[in-house]
Amino acid sequence: MACCLCLLAQGCSKVSPWERGNLAREDMSINPNPNLNRFRDHIFTSKEASQGGHSGAGGGCGCN
Amino acid sequence: MKKSLLLAVILTLSSHAYATDQGQTVPSCQATLADTGAQLDFNAYKGKVVLVDFWATWCPPCKKSMPFLNSLRNEKQKDGFEIVAINVDENSDEAKQFLAANPVDYLMTFDPNGNCPGVFDVKAMPSSYLVDKTGTVRLVHLGFRDGDEATIQQHVEKLLAE
């Protein structure tokens, strides 16, 4: 049990405030290309009408 | 099991026991001065009011604070005020490139190993420690937001008047 906990705990690490240089990189963000994703969502929402499921609005005309 | 839990709790809490706080003497730490390559020694600034500023190139508020800190330092230097900036970038060359494009007049040091922020137990970036003429930390300022300029200047002037 202790060994399993130790193995699992290897994924847990304290990152100090001054060690966040790599985490602060643009390509480390959850959404590295927000503009591209918004553009793709717009096309998807337009083509699929109400099946977007993201935050896109409109009824499929592609005009919004 | 109870002993292990107790040890874990002690180890967790022990990291906070050495945090540099108001009223404590400024701790010594290892950082390299940008101009001479010598080691940083806070004893050299006794008799002066010193602002120790931790910054990094990946930290936008740090970079935002630098023009203000530079003008404050140049304005108050004659009264015995100095700023010691400690850059904590893992790659100091990134900081050097930034400083070449955005030069500052105050003392710059590099600490790519994170020794100084570890000794001070820095809680946020940027963090500023205002040290009085006797070497005692009088203010710990976390972050840099609009309006912080007046607060920092007020504290500096107060310590310079002592």
Backbone of each chain as ProteinMPNN parsed JSONL, in Angstrom:
{"seq_chain_A": "MACCLCLLAQGCSKVSPWERGNLAREDMSINPNPNLNRFRDHIFTSKEASQGGHSGAGGGCGCN", "coords_chain_A": {"N_chain_A": [[0.838, -1.209, 0.0], [1.872, 1.234, 0.904], [3.991, 1.431, -0.874], [2.61, 1.642, -3.298], [1.336, 4.086, -2.896], [3.553, 5.731, -2.754], [4.538, 5.452, -5.351], [2.424, 6.532, -6.82], [2.476, 9.082, -5.822], [4.592, 10.245, -7.055], [3.84, 11.711, -9.187], [2.985, 13.981, -8.074], [4.048, 17.163, -7.373], [5.484, 19.939, -5.808], [5.356, 23.07, -7.169], [7.187, 25.846, -7.003], [6.551, 29.432, -6.721], [8.557, 30.812, -8.154], [9.416, 28.996, -9.948], [7.922, 28.721, -12.188], [8.396, 29.186, -14.837], [8.418, 27.494, -17.129], [5.781, 26.573, -17.07], [4.483, 28.903, -17.578], [4.803, 29.319, -20.206], [3.549, 29.968, -23.506], [2.824, 27.782, -25.099], [2.211, 25.939, -23.196], [-0.248, 26.342, -22.248], [-3.707, 25.474, -21.609], [-5.317, 25.913, -23.757], [-3.682, 26.406, -26.435], [-3.933, 27.754, -28.858], [-5.994, 30.007, -29.022], [-7.321, 31.748, -30.849], [-7.382, 30.296, -33.256], [-8.88, 28.083, -32.467], [-11.315, 29.312, -31.851], [-12.079, 30.164, -34.376], [-12.357, 27.706, -35.693], [-14.42, 26.623, -34.163], [-16.433, 28.339, -34.848], [-16.871, 27.73, -37.562], [-17.589, 25.049, -37.271], [-19.926, 25.267, -35.713], [-21.522, 26.683, -37.468], [-21.824, 24.897, -39.595], [-22.883, 22.64, -38.391], [-25.151, 23.493, -37.209], [-27.129, 23.359, -34.482], [-25.464, 21.69, -33.159], [-23.09, 22.388, -31.995], [-22.107, 22.721, -29.288], [-20.161, 24.118, -28.05], [-19.209, 27.401, -27.293], [-20.279, 28.819, -29.283], [-22.541, 30.85, -31.138], [-25.653, 31.23, -32.993], [-27.555, 30.198, -35.912], [-26.628, 28.618, -37.955], [-26.207, 30.013, -40.255], [-23.795, 31.123, -40.64], [-23.132, 33.721, -40.434], [-22.567, 35.105, -38.152]], "CA_chain_A": [[0.0, 0.0, 0.0], [2.779, 2.396, 1.008], [4.745, 1.507, -2.135], [1.691, 2.158, -4.318], [1.15, 5.51, -2.625], [4.798, 6.411, -3.127], [4.611, 5.481, -6.816], [1.425, 7.49, -7.298], [2.838, 10.429, -5.374], [5.661, 10.794, -7.901], [3.233, 12.682, -10.095], [2.668, 15.208, -7.331], [5.254, 17.924, -7.073], [5.205, 21.343, -5.514], [6.055, 24.011, -8.048], [7.268, 27.135, -6.302], [6.191, 30.555, -7.595], [9.664, 31.244, -9.014], [9.773, 27.896, -10.852], [6.81, 28.548, -13.124], [8.776, 29.685, -16.159], [7.948, 26.583, -18.18], [4.315, 26.542, -17.045], [3.981, 30.184, -18.082], [4.988, 29.388, -21.661], [2.288, 30.003, -24.254], [2.459, 26.443, -25.582], [1.825, 25.096, -22.063], [-1.617, 26.671, -21.833], [-4.703, 24.448, -21.952], [-5.753, 26.247, -25.107], [-2.524, 27.136, -26.94], [-4.283, 28.57, -30.022], [-7.382, 30.433, -28.796], [-7.931, 32.336, -32.053], [-7.639, 29.221, -34.222], [-9.981, 27.291, -31.93], [-12.546, 30.09, -31.989], [-12.391, 30.133, -35.807], [-12.847, 26.352, -35.995], [-15.726, 26.49, -33.509], [-17.39, 29.12, -35.637], [-17.18, 26.934, -38.756], [-18.296, 23.85, -36.815], [-21.276, 25.659, -35.285], [-22.256, 27.079, -38.666], [-22.14, 23.718, -40.422], [-23.653, 21.642, -37.66], [-26.287, 24.178, -36.597], [-27.22, 23.362, -33.019], [-24.646, 20.627, -32.58], [-21.769, 22.908, -31.637], [-21.737, 22.296, -27.936], [-19.142, 25.001, -27.48], [-19.865, 28.638, -26.9], [-20.662, 29.515, -30.518], [-23.956, 31.153, -31.253], [-26.124, 31.336, -34.376], [-28.405, 29.101, -36.374], [-26.094, 27.891, -39.086], [-26.035, 30.844, -41.449], [-22.383, 31.449, -40.781], [-22.999, 35.175, -40.572], [-22.293, 35.765, -36.873]], "C_chain_A": [[0.874, 1.261, 0.0], [3.562, 2.58, -0.288], [3.878, 2.105, -3.242], [1.5, 3.667, -4.151], [2.381, 6.314, -3.043], [4.907, 6.546, -4.649], [3.637, 6.517, -7.384], [1.822, 8.925, -6.976], [3.937, 11.057, -6.222], [5.121, 11.81, -8.896], [2.909, 13.987, -9.411], [3.962, 15.932, -6.994], [4.886, 19.373, -6.829], [6.018, 22.216, -6.457], [6.022, 25.374, -7.368], [6.964, 28.276, -7.261], [7.298, 30.95, -8.569], [10.077, 30.15, -10.011], [8.736, 27.699, -11.963], [7.113, 29.059, -14.52], [8.253, 28.8, -17.276], [6.425, 26.537, -18.238], [3.722, 27.814, -17.634], [4.117, 30.308, -19.592], [3.649, 29.281, -22.38], [1.848, 28.602, -24.683], [2.129, 25.48, -24.446], [0.391, 25.381, -21.608], [-2.573, 25.572, -22.29], [-5.183, 24.654, -23.38], [-4.645, 27.073, -25.763], [-2.837, 28.041, -28.132], [-5.725, 29.059, -29.904], [-8.058, 30.993, -30.042], [-8.291, 31.267, -33.074], [-8.829, 28.38, -33.76], [-11.319, 28.011, -32.078], [-13.01, 30.055, -33.449], [-12.982, 28.769, -36.194], [-14.224, 26.124, -35.379], [-16.812, 27.198, -34.309], [-17.83, 28.324, -36.873], [-18.012, 25.721, -38.365], [-19.747, 24.17, -36.463], [-22.131, 26.017, -36.505], [-22.715, 25.869, -39.47], [-23.08, 22.76, -39.72], [-24.875, 22.247, -36.963], [-26.222, 24.069, -35.094], [-26.302, 22.332, -32.369], [-23.259, 21.115, -32.145], [-21.301, 22.443, -30.276], [-20.641, 23.134, -27.327], [-19.838, 26.298, -27.071], [-20.327, 29.433, -28.117], [-22.164, 29.75, -30.568], [-24.352, 31.18, -32.723], [-26.85, 30.093, -34.815], [-27.884, 28.417, -37.606], [-25.885, 28.729, -40.327], [-24.569, 31.217, -41.667], [-22.131, 32.944, -40.842], [-22.648, 35.865, -39.254], [-20.804, 35.692, -36.534]], "O_chain_A": [[0.662, 2.199, -0.768], [3.778, 3.701, -0.749], [4.327, 2.949, -4.017], [1.5, 4.421, -5.124], [2.279, 7.407, -3.599], [5.305, 7.588, -5.171], [3.971, 7.272, -8.297], [1.55, 9.852, -7.738], [4.189, 12.258, -6.127], [5.859, 12.665, -9.386], [2.596, 14.983, -10.064], [4.866, 15.353, -6.391], [4.079, 19.957, -7.552], [7.242, 22.097, -6.522], [4.961, 25.971, -7.186], [7.099, 28.12, -8.475], [7.013, 31.378, -9.687], [10.981, 30.355, -10.821], [8.682, 26.644, -12.595], [6.2, 29.335, -15.299], [7.705, 29.297, -18.261], [5.842, 26.47, -19.32], [2.595, 27.81, -18.129], [3.623, 31.261, -20.194], [2.735, 28.594, -21.922], [0.663, 28.271, -24.639], [1.801, 24.321, -24.701], [-0.116, 24.734, -20.691], [-2.287, 24.835, -23.234], [-5.423, 23.697, -24.115], [-4.653, 28.3, -25.668], [-2.099, 28.99, -28.397], [-6.596, 28.568, -30.623], [-9.241, 30.741, -30.269], [-9.359, 31.311, -33.685], [-9.682, 28.008, -34.565], [-12.333, 27.39, -32.394], [-14.204, 29.93, -33.719], [-13.971, 28.691, -36.922], [-15.092, 25.507, -35.996], [-17.942, 26.724, -34.427], [-19.019, 28.257, -37.184], [-19.003, 25.394, -39.018], [-20.671, 23.455, -36.852], [-23.317, 25.691, -36.56], [-23.843, 25.822, -39.96], [-23.951, 22.149, -40.339], [-25.556, 21.558, -36.203], [-25.323, 24.646, -34.482], [-26.36, 22.128, -31.156], [-22.354, 20.303, -31.952], [-20.233, 21.847, -30.137], [-20.229, 22.884, -26.195], [-20.954, 26.265, -26.553], [-20.721, 30.592, -27.99], [-22.95, 28.931, -30.091], [-23.489, 31.156, -33.601], [-26.769, 29.051, -34.164], [-28.632, 27.689, -38.259], [-25.432, 28.217, -41.35], [-24.174, 31.586, -42.773], [-21.057, 33.387, -41.249], [-22.452, 37.08, -39.231], [-20.383, 36.194, -35.493]]}, "seq_chain_B": "MKKSLLLAVILTLSSHAYATDQGQTVPSCQATLADTGAQLDFNAYKGKVVLVDFWATWCPPCKKSMPFLNSLRNEKQKDGFEIVAINVDENSDEAKQFLAANPVDYLMTFDPNGNCPGVFDVKAMPSSYLVDKTGTVRLVHLGFRDGDEATIQQHVEKLLAE", "coords_chain_B": {"N_chain_B": [[2.383, 4.097, 11.619], [1.065, 6.377, 12.599], [3.286, 7.819, 13.368], [4.487, 8.279, 10.907], [2.594, 9.885, 9.705], [2.697, 12.101, 11.395], [5.317, 12.931, 10.915], [5.109, 13.631, 8.227], [3.361, 15.807, 8.423], [4.915, 17.565, 9.943], [7.062, 17.976, 8.19], [5.742, 19.207, 6.103], [4.843, 21.57, 7.291], [7.243, 22.681, 8.052], [8.439, 23.94, 5.918], [7.368, 26.428, 5.91], [8.361, 27.663, 8.067], [10.646, 29.164, 7.818], [10.148, 31.38, 6.319], [10.817, 34.587, 5.07], [9.872, 37.407, 6.763], [8.143, 40.407, 7.817], [10.032, 42.373, 10.091], [12.097, 40.648, 10.401], [15.626, 39.96, 10.009], [17.249, 40.673, 6.946], [17.88, 37.867, 4.969], [20.942, 36.163, 4.039], [21.903, 35.227, 0.74], [22.592, 33.359, -2.301], [23.471, 34.938, -5.166], [24.394, 36.22, -8.358], [26.05, 39.191, -9.149], [25.223, 41.278, -11.853], [26.891, 43.159, -13.089], [29.559, 42.954, -12.031], [29.993, 40.278, -11.502], [30.372, 39.346, -9.035], [29.458, 37.926, -5.793], [26.256, 38.408, -4.329], [25.894, 40.543, -1.557], [24.22, 41.489, 1.131], [25.097, 42.942, 3.284], [26.645, 44.95, 2.336], [24.975, 47.007, 1.812], [24.073, 48.152, 4.092], [22.793, 50.78, 6.073], [21.511, 51.914, 4.069], [18.281, 52.238, 2.52], [16.808, 49.474, 1.17], [15.315, 47.901, -1.599], [14.441, 44.74, -2.288], [13.903, 43.006, -5.111], [12.189, 40.42, -6.599], [12.111, 38.959, -9.759], [11.096, 37.837, -13.071], [11.431, 37.01, -16.559], [9.228, 35.765, -17.642], [7.113, 36.7, -16.283], [4.609, 38.84, -16.463], [3.59, 41.024, -14.712], [5.908, 41.584, -13.289], [7.615, 42.682, -15.198], [6.146, 44.876, -15.83], [6.394, 46.407, -13.555], [8.958, 47.363, -13.606], [9.758, 49.856, -15.005], [8.638, 51.764, -13.245], [9.952, 51.133, -10.807], [12.542, 51.72, -11.567], [12.447, 54.488, -12.038], [11.743, 55.366, -9.495], [13.934, 54.558, -8.001], [15.983, 56.108, -9.203], [15.105, 58.596, -8.501], [15.203, 58.608, -5.715], [17.713, 57.804, -5.022], [19.762, 59.509, -4.199], [19.023, 60.027, -1.631], [19.647, 57.794, -0.269], [18.596, 55.367, -1.153], [18.253, 52.16, -2.597], [17.855, 49.663, -5.139], [17.818, 46.194, -5.33], [17.664, 43.893, -7.671], [16.592, 40.607, -8.208], [16.941, 38.236, -10.508], [15.137, 35.401, -11.495], [15.021, 33.673, -13.591], [15.397, 30.52, -15.163], [17.063, 30.304, -17.288], [19.408, 32.548, -17.596], [20.19, 34.038, -19.77], [17.943, 34.795, -21.172], [16.936, 36.79, -19.552], [19.024, 38.597, -19.759], [18.845, 39.323, -22.434], [16.352, 40.57, -22.397], [16.914, 42.692, -20.691], [18.76, 44.049, -22.194], [17.185, 45.179, -24.116], [15.415, 46.535, -22.546], [16.666, 48.429, -20.536], [17.689, 48.898, -17.074], [18.573, 50.978, -14.276], [19.181, 50.155, -11.733], [20.669, 47.823, -9.318], [21.413, 44.661, -10.589], [20.941, 41.201, -10.266], [21.598, 37.701, -10.861], [19.964, 34.647, -10.395], [19.773, 31.743, -11.244], [19.414, 29.247, -10.109], [17.564, 29.425, -8.13], [18.161, 29.934, -5.463], [18.017, 32.26, -3.788], [15.163, 33.024, -3.865], [14.262, 30.744, -2.62], [15.431, 30.871, -0.081], [14.269, 33.227, 0.878], [11.72, 32.375, 0.767], [9.759, 32.966, -1.261], [6.487, 33.983, -2.054], [4.971, 34.767, -4.195], [5.039, 36.016, -7.571], [5.642, 39.149, -8.996], [7.759, 39.614, -6.073], [8.435, 41.874, -3.491], [10.767, 42.993, -1.136], [11.099, 45.243, 1.325], [13.752, 46.725, 2.833], [15.053, 48.132, 5.784], [17.38, 50.696, 7.049], [18.863, 49.354, 8.927], [18.955, 46.791, 8.104], [16.704, 45.278, 8.423], [13.764, 43.588, 7.447], [11.001, 45.376, 6.443], [8.728, 45.565, 4.967], [6.761, 43.364, 3.081], [5.913, 42.926, -0.101], [3.588, 41.617, -2.238], [3.132, 40.705, -5.622], [2.181, 42.984, -8.332], [0.162, 45.578, -8.926], [-2.055, 47.987, -10.511], [-1.838, 51.04, -8.881], [-0.259, 50.202, -6.841], [2.077, 51.545, -6.92], [1.981, 53.974, -5.47], [1.74, 53.032, -2.845], [4.16, 51.635, -2.451], [6.032, 53.696, -2.847], [5.334, 55.387, -0.75], [6.026, 53.858, 1.506], [8.781, 53.607, 1.095], [9.628, 56.268, 1.303], [8.941, 56.734, 3.944], [10.682, 55.024, 5.336], [13.104, 56.1, 4.554], [13.045, 58.469, 5.869], [13.492, 57.825, 8.479]], "CA_chain_B": [[1.547, 4.897, 10.704], [0.86, 7.686, 13.22], [4.571, 8.518, 13.335], [4.691, 8.726, 9.532], [1.697, 11.023, 9.484], [3.249, 13.223, 12.156], [6.514, 13.368, 10.191], [4.639, 14.294, 7.01], [2.812, 17.108, 8.819], [6.044, 18.418, 10.358], [7.822, 18.345, 6.999], [4.926, 20.154, 5.341], [4.814, 22.857, 7.975], [8.589, 23.209, 8.249], [8.827, 24.804, 4.802], [6.879, 27.773, 6.156], [8.952, 28.176, 9.294], [11.783, 30.023, 7.524], [9.756, 32.449, 5.411], [11.253, 35.912, 5.481], [8.699, 38.224, 7.018], [8.424, 41.721, 8.404], [10.664, 42.332, 11.409], [13.264, 39.749, 10.396], [16.822, 40.443, 9.309], [17.292, 40.178, 5.562], [18.787, 36.709, 4.953], [21.947, 36.152, 2.967], [21.629, 34.186, -0.27], [23.588, 33.338, -3.375], [23.105, 35.436, -6.488], [25.565, 36.83, -8.997], [25.841, 40.555, -9.629], [25.325, 41.305, -13.312], [27.977, 44.0, -13.589], [30.904, 42.538, -11.619], [30.091, 38.819, -11.386], [30.593, 39.023, -7.614], [28.287, 37.398, -5.087], [25.427, 39.404, -3.652], [26.11, 40.628, -0.121], [23.331, 42.544, 1.624], [25.806, 43.764, 4.277], [27.232, 46.104, 1.635], [23.96, 48.063, 1.667], [23.626, 48.616, 5.411], [22.778, 52.241, 6.102], [20.637, 52.33, 2.968], [16.984, 51.558, 2.397], [16.963, 48.607, -0.012], [14.159, 47.125, -2.052], [14.865, 43.5, -2.955], [12.798, 42.701, -6.02], [12.305, 39.155, -7.333], [11.419, 39.079, -11.038], [11.439, 36.887, -14.143], [10.952, 37.508, -17.862], [7.933, 35.149, -17.957], [6.15, 37.26, -15.334], [4.224, 40.171, -16.974], [3.568, 42.116, -13.723], [7.3, 41.933, -12.929], [8.135, 43.571, -16.231], [5.36, 46.115, -15.743], [6.845, 47.198, -12.401], [10.35, 47.802, -13.73], [9.944, 51.302, -15.253], [8.335, 52.499, -12.008], [11.04, 50.911, -9.851], [13.724, 52.425, -12.054], [12.303, 55.937, -11.803], [11.76, 55.57, -8.038], [15.336, 54.407, -7.562], [16.757, 57.263, -9.654], [14.625, 59.774, -7.771], [15.521, 58.526, -4.28], [19.069, 57.275, -4.795], [20.555, 60.513, -3.46], [18.596, 59.991, -0.223], [20.101, 56.543, 0.34], [17.72, 54.265, -1.549], [18.795, 51.298, -3.661], [17.06, 48.481, -5.484], [18.567, 45.006, -5.731], [16.746, 43.004, -8.381], [17.089, 39.226, -8.317], [16.261, 37.551, -11.598], [15.057, 33.971, -11.165], [14.886, 32.862, -14.808], [16.304, 29.372, -15.192], [18.053, 30.665, -18.297], [19.692, 33.977, -17.366], [20.365, 34.727, -21.053], [16.655, 35.406, -21.528], [16.871, 38.027, -18.787], [20.015, 39.519, -20.315], [18.272, 39.842, -23.684], [15.285, 41.498, -22.031], [17.521, 43.893, -20.104], [19.422, 44.792, -23.269], [16.128, 45.949, -24.79], [14.724, 47.353, -21.532], [17.675, 48.583, -19.465], [17.364, 49.558, -15.808], [19.777, 51.538, -13.667], [19.459, 49.597, -10.407], [21.531, 46.638, -9.261], [20.78, 43.451, -11.12], [21.635, 39.945, -9.959], [20.994, 36.52, -11.479], [19.909, 33.472, -9.519], [19.044, 30.72, -12.024], [19.166, 28.04, -9.305], [16.462, 29.667, -7.189], [18.624, 29.924, -4.072], [17.476, 33.408, -3.032], [13.721, 32.897, -3.592], [14.072, 29.648, -1.668], [15.802, 31.374, 1.25], [13.244, 34.204, 1.271], [10.43, 31.686, 0.646], [8.911, 33.863, -2.048], [5.129, 33.441, -2.164], [4.33, 35.18, -5.441], [5.91, 36.757, -8.49], [6.876, 39.531, -8.316], [7.736, 39.877, -4.637], [9.391, 42.906, -3.107], [11.07, 43.057, 0.292], [11.677, 46.546, 1.632], [14.667, 46.552, 3.971], [15.427, 49.441, 6.323], [18.815, 50.993, 7.124], [19.537, 48.421, 9.842], [18.941, 45.448, 7.513], [15.487, 44.57, 8.835], [12.676, 43.615, 6.461], [9.9, 46.161, 7.002], [7.516, 45.387, 4.152], [6.769, 42.307, 2.053], [4.864, 43.301, -1.05], [3.388, 40.55, -3.217], [2.483, 41.103, -6.869], [2.263, 44.393, -8.713], [-1.082, 45.978, -9.588], [-2.219, 49.435, -10.628], [-2.064, 51.656, -7.574], [0.789, 49.765, -5.906], [3.19, 52.497, -6.986], [1.857, 54.927, -4.362], [2.003, 52.308, -1.589], [5.601, 51.355, -2.348], [6.73, 54.978, -2.688], [5.036, 55.875, 0.594], [6.831, 53.085, 2.452], [10.189, 53.959, 0.885], [9.851, 57.611, 1.881], [8.839, 56.608, 5.401], [11.922, 54.412, 5.839], [14.219, 57.027, 4.313], [12.949, 59.556, 6.861], [13.825, 57.311, 9.831]], "C_chain_B": [[1.353, 6.303, 11.255], [2.138, 8.521, 13.173], [4.836, 9.083, 11.936], [3.84, 9.948, 9.237], [2.22, 12.278, 10.163], [4.455, 13.818, 11.439], [6.112, 14.141, 8.941], [4.112, 15.693, 7.326], [3.931, 18.073, 9.187], [6.824, 18.899, 9.143], [7.063, 19.367, 6.164], [4.971, 21.532, 5.965], [6.187, 23.498, 8.059], [8.999, 24.141, 7.118], [8.371, 26.237, 5.034], [7.569, 28.428, 7.346], [10.047, 29.192, 9.014], [11.433, 31.156, 6.565], [10.222, 33.79, 5.954], [10.032, 36.81, 5.603], [9.113, 39.556, 7.634], [9.021, 41.566, 9.8], [11.88, 41.437, 11.46], [14.44, 40.406, 9.665], [16.846, 39.86, 7.907], [18.291, 39.016, 5.491], [19.828, 36.817, 3.841], [21.627, 35.015, 2.005], [22.61, 34.347, -1.424], [22.99, 33.792, -4.701], [24.304, 36.187, -7.046], [25.228, 38.217, -9.516], [26.124, 40.622, -11.128], [26.553, 42.069, -13.789], [29.37, 43.477, -13.251], [31.089, 41.013, -11.584], [30.343, 38.373, -9.953], [29.309, 38.479, -6.99], [27.556, 38.531, -4.373], [25.693, 39.354, -2.145], [25.29, 41.806, 0.419], [24.027, 43.443, 2.658], [26.395, 45.031, 3.639], [26.245, 47.271, 1.557], [23.411, 48.53, 3.01], [23.777, 50.126, 5.491], [21.924, 52.807, 4.979], [19.29, 51.64, 3.101], [17.037, 50.779, 1.084], [15.652, 47.895, -0.323], [14.686, 45.916, -2.816], [13.688, 43.027, -3.798], [13.068, 41.394, -6.774], [11.491, 39.261, -8.616], [11.878, 37.997, -12.015], [10.847, 37.405, -15.447], [9.578, 36.945, -18.214], [6.805, 35.712, -17.096], [5.756, 38.673, -15.788], [4.159, 41.264, -15.913], [4.97, 42.546, -13.283], [7.828, 42.969, -13.912], [7.417, 44.925, -16.19], [5.889, 47.026, -14.629], [8.202, 47.859, -12.638], [10.535, 49.285, -14.075], [9.663, 52.146, -14.016], [9.476, 52.36, -11.008], [12.288, 51.692, -10.262], [13.63, 53.925, -11.782], [12.324, 56.243, -10.307], [13.191, 55.516, -7.515], [16.149, 55.64, -7.965], [16.371, 58.542, -8.907], [15.143, 59.785, -6.328], [16.953, 58.074, -3.978], [19.912, 58.215, -3.945], [20.209, 60.524, -1.967], [19.018, 58.692, 0.476], [19.206, 55.361, 0.037], [18.373, 53.467, -2.679], [17.853, 50.131, -3.912], [18.017, 47.364, -5.898], [17.562, 44.047, -6.367], [17.375, 41.627, -8.503], [16.28, 38.528, -9.396], [16.297, 36.047, -11.354], [14.788, 33.105, -12.405], [15.866, 31.693, -14.759], [17.409, 29.586, -16.227], [18.296, 32.171, -18.209], [19.868, 34.742, -18.672], [19.08, 35.403, -21.503], [16.507, 36.745, -20.808], [17.83, 39.061, -19.361], [19.511, 40.139, -21.615], [17.193, 40.883, -23.38], [15.873, 42.807, -21.516], [18.263, 44.725, -21.153], [18.408, 45.677, -23.992], [15.426, 46.904, -23.825], [15.656, 47.589, -20.343], [17.123, 49.281, -18.219], [18.671, 49.98, -15.148], [20.131, 50.883, -12.341], [20.257, 48.296, -10.489], [20.789, 45.394, -9.704], [21.615, 42.232, -10.731], [20.88, 38.796, -10.628], [21.072, 35.332, -10.518], [19.13, 32.356, -10.237], [18.726, 29.456, -11.222], [18.062, 28.212, -8.271], [16.885, 29.631, -5.735], [17.967, 31.049, -3.26], [15.956, 33.3, -2.813], [13.406, 31.767, -2.629], [14.349, 30.096, -0.245], [14.742, 32.35, 1.767], [11.858, 33.548, 1.365], [9.399, 32.593, -0.041], [7.557, 33.218, -2.312], [4.453, 33.772, -3.481], [5.358, 35.885, -6.311], [5.114, 37.924, -9.061], [6.67, 39.651, -6.81], [8.803, 40.916, -4.322], [9.531, 42.926, -1.592], [11.755, 44.392, 0.554], [12.456, 46.441, 2.939], [15.109, 47.923, 4.468], [16.946, 49.57, 6.488], [19.576, 50.039, 8.031], [19.566, 46.996, 9.291], [17.74, 44.622, 7.92], [14.409, 44.706, 7.76], [11.478, 44.315, 7.092], [8.605, 46.004, 6.211], [7.737, 44.244, 3.171], [5.592, 42.601, 1.137], [4.761, 42.228, -2.129], [2.656, 41.086, -4.439], [2.745, 42.557, -7.208], [1.028, 44.735, -9.527], [-1.12, 47.498, -9.712], [-2.524, 50.0, -9.244], [-1.011, 51.258, -6.555], [1.955, 50.756, -5.856], [3.175, 53.43, -5.77], [2.199, 54.268, -3.033], [3.502, 52.099, -1.399], [6.365, 52.648, -2.087], [6.559, 55.531, -1.271], [5.917, 55.167, 1.632], [8.321, 53.426, 2.323], [10.496, 55.298, 1.543], [9.824, 57.563, 3.407], [10.146, 56.044, 5.987], [13.124, 55.333, 5.639], [14.232, 58.142, 5.361], [13.369, 59.108, 8.252], [15.287, 57.579, 10.184]], "O_chain_B": [[1.452, 7.291, 10.527], [2.105, 9.735, 12.973], [5.335, 10.198, 11.785], [4.29, 10.909, 8.612], [2.195, 13.369, 9.594], [4.606, 15.037, 11.358], [6.698, 15.178, 8.628], [4.379, 16.646, 6.593], [3.91, 19.242, 8.803], [7.204, 20.067, 9.058], [7.658, 20.279, 5.589], [5.117, 22.539, 5.271], [6.295, 24.722, 8.13], [9.817, 25.038, 7.324], [8.914, 27.165, 4.433], [7.379, 29.617, 7.6], [10.357, 30.008, 9.881], [12.329, 31.825, 6.05], [10.049, 34.094, 7.134], [9.256, 36.952, 4.659], [10.286, 39.786, 7.929], [8.573, 40.734, 10.59], [12.621, 41.45, 12.442], [14.26, 41.285, 8.822], [16.505, 38.694, 7.703], [19.438, 39.17, 5.912], [19.607, 37.484, 2.83], [21.137, 33.964, 2.417], [23.349, 35.328, -1.51], [22.128, 33.129, -5.277], [25.122, 36.721, -6.298], [24.245, 38.4, -10.234], [27.128, 40.097, -11.609], [27.186, 41.684, -14.771], [30.272, 43.544, -14.086], [32.217, 40.523, -11.632], [30.506, 37.184, -9.68], [28.229, 38.558, -7.575], [28.168, 39.479, -3.882], [25.716, 38.284, -1.538], [25.626, 42.968, 0.191], [23.598, 44.575, 2.882], [26.612, 46.041, 4.31], [26.642, 48.4, 1.267], [22.396, 49.226, 3.059], [24.774, 50.683, 5.031], [21.646, 54.005, 4.931], [19.181, 50.584, 3.723], [17.28, 51.351, 0.022], [14.98, 47.365, 0.562], [15.304, 46.062, -3.87], [12.623, 42.693, -3.278], [14.057, 41.282, -7.498], [10.312, 39.613, -8.575], [12.899, 37.34, -11.814], [9.87, 38.154, -15.436], [8.837, 37.553, -18.987], [5.668, 35.247, -17.177], [6.498, 39.62, -15.525], [4.638, 42.367, -16.178], [5.199, 43.709, -12.948], [8.403, 43.986, -13.525], [8.004, 45.969, -16.475], [5.841, 48.251, -14.738], [8.556, 48.812, -11.944], [11.403, 49.927, -13.484], [10.36, 53.128, -13.76], [9.92, 53.35, -10.427], [12.995, 52.248, -9.422], [14.598, 54.554, -11.354], [12.863, 57.27, -9.894], [13.597, 56.334, -6.688], [16.92, 56.161, -7.159], [17.189, 59.44, -8.71], [15.479, 60.839, -5.789], [17.35, 57.976, -2.817], [20.676, 57.778, -3.085], [21.005, 60.974, -1.142], [18.774, 58.517, 1.669], [19.065, 54.454, 0.858], [18.968, 54.036, -3.595], [17.147, 49.676, -3.012], [18.913, 47.572, -6.716], [16.72, 43.467, -5.683], [18.547, 41.496, -8.859], [15.09, 38.262, -9.226], [17.348, 35.483, -11.047], [14.38, 31.951, -12.285], [17.02, 31.856, -14.363], [18.535, 29.115, -16.064], [17.488, 32.968, -18.687], [19.715, 35.963, -18.693], [19.116, 36.456, -22.138], [16.012, 37.714, -21.383], [17.506, 40.245, -19.445], [19.719, 41.325, -21.869], [17.127, 41.934, -24.018], [15.397, 43.891, -21.856], [18.383, 45.943, -21.023], [18.732, 46.783, -24.424], [14.909, 47.945, -24.231], [15.459, 47.017, -19.271], [16.228, 50.123, -18.295], [19.732, 49.419, -15.42], [21.256, 51.03, -11.863], [20.488, 47.749, -11.568], [19.68, 45.116, -9.249], [22.84, 42.237, -10.853], [19.689, 38.902, -10.922], [22.112, 35.061, -9.917], [17.986, 32.062, -9.89], [17.858, 28.677, -11.618], [17.67, 27.25, -7.611], [16.072, 29.333, -4.86], [17.428, 30.811, -2.179], [15.498, 33.466, -1.683], [12.409, 31.815, -1.908], [13.613, 29.757, 0.682], [14.365, 32.309, 2.938], [10.941, 34.104, 1.97], [8.349, 32.927, 0.508], [7.477, 32.065, -2.735], [3.469, 33.133, -3.851], [6.416, 36.297, -5.835], [4.01, 37.716, -9.565], [5.541, 39.776, -6.336], [9.926, 40.846, -4.822], [8.541, 42.881, -0.861], [12.856, 44.641, 0.065], [11.908, 46.117, 3.993], [15.496, 48.78, 3.673], [17.7, 48.671, 6.114], [20.796, 49.922, 7.924], [20.125, 46.095, 9.918], [17.75, 43.399, 7.781], [14.172, 45.793, 7.234], [10.995, 43.902, 8.146], [7.519, 46.277, 6.722], [8.775, 44.169, 2.512], [4.432, 42.534, 1.544], [5.726, 41.962, -2.846], [1.681, 41.827, -4.314], [3.434, 43.27, -6.479], [0.852, 44.265, -10.651], [-0.321, 48.204, -9.097], [-3.379, 49.478, -8.528], [-0.881, 51.902, -5.514], [2.713, 50.8, -4.887], [4.2, 53.651, -5.126], [2.868, 54.868, -2.191], [4.045, 52.353, -0.324], [7.237, 52.699, -1.219], [7.494, 56.065, -0.675], [6.48, 55.806, 2.521], [9.03, 53.522, 3.325], [11.494, 55.444, 2.249], [10.586, 58.262, 4.075], [10.643, 56.53, 7.002], [14.048, 55.346, 6.452], [15.284, 58.686, 5.695], [13.582, 59.949, 9.125], [15.736, 57.219, 11.272]]}, "name": "protein", "num_of_chains": 2, "seq": "MACCLCLLAQGCSKVSPWERGNLAREDMSINPNPNLNRFRDHIFTSKEASQGGHSGAGGGCGCNMKKSLLLAVILTLSSHAYATDQGQTVPSCQATLADTGAQLDFNAYKGKVVLVDFWATWCPPCKKSMPFLNSLRNEKQKDGFEIVAINVDENSDEAKQFLAANPVDYLMTFDPNGNCPGVFDVKAMPSSYLVDKTGTVRLVHLGFRDGDEATIQQHVEKLLAE"}
